[in-house]
Amino acid sequence: MKPTVAPFPATRLRRARQTPGIRGLVRENYLATGDLIWPVFVREGKGEEEPVPSMPGVMRRSVDKIAEAAREAQALGIPAMCIFPYTPLEQRTEDCAEAWNPDNIANRAIRAIKDAVPEMTVMTDVALDPYNINGHDGYVVDGEIVNDRTVEALVKMTLAQAEAGADIIGPSDMMDGRIGSMRQALESEGHQKVMILSYTAKYASAFYGPFRDAVGASGALTGDKNTYQMDPANSNEALRLVERDLTEGADMVMVKPGLPYLDICRRVKDTFGVPTFAYQVSGEYAMIQAAAQNGWIDGEKVMMESLMAFKRAGCDGVLTYFAPAAARLLNG
Ligand code: PBG
């Protein structure tokens, strides 16, 4: 169908922009608190809230403080939180056994949130990097990140998280075959309701730098993640990955990082029409915060504009460290 646009002056597109009321009537996209997933960092201790220097406004919280944060999130209308552990150095090993310890800090945080706020949707991260002495998401054997042995470990990790009460499993490791193995294990162990939000199109990105500080993996990482995370030059490959993950049993898919990859969000949504999320990652957050702190941009406005961009690109929701700040603004 060809759009009917009369020539100027019959058509003046500015007519629809003249007042806040009219702009509201023709607005195409909305951001709501219900679109937000809040990633939080958990650490050992009690009563601890330790700032992450490269992520101004973000804390590593002890489990009790995570429970408090869950109450705050609920009051703000944030439906979901995603847990990332800052594992003590002595618990990082070559076999990564702490990853599936039922009482590791991530699993304790899941239980603490569920005790404090049963309605909170709890998402997890599945990858070995917070537990791996060399900072990689998979096992390293003779300098190679091995796939199938890693998947076996990730399945154990998934089941421990599901036992702890996780609602959404978030595999961020980019190994092949992990979604199918996790889904099968969840089904056979009685966790049919547990969802998988696959980090499907996860790029090998320098925008993860501040996150690796936050989880203490920066110093540990040897080499790069280019043999498992995606090449930033690729787009068709993202669609193949989404198709693959959906056939293996992913309920939702994610594109990561966010703003630099909005074209991928749009292609995924248009091609598959499945629940699609973006992760506005640590480096994106840090850039906005740093420029705002310097007075170079209006931080609040840029925050809201950046979040709206995800809705415009077709995302159903977004993982963002801005979740509480954005929710506060949305709630007036
Ligand atoms: C770990 C993981 C990373 C992020 C989420 N899960 C880092 C990485 O892959 O190196 C990045 C999140 C962010 O930068 O905010 N597998």
Boltz pocket constraint, residues with backbone or C-beta under 6 A from the ligand:
constraints:
  - pocket:
      binder: B
      contacts: [[A, 125], [A, 126], [A, 127], [A, 129], [A, 137], [A, 172], [A, 173], [A, 207], [A, 208], [A, 209], [A, 210], [A, 211], [A, 212], [A, 225], [A, 280], [A, 281], [A, 282], [A, 283]]
      max_distance: 6.0
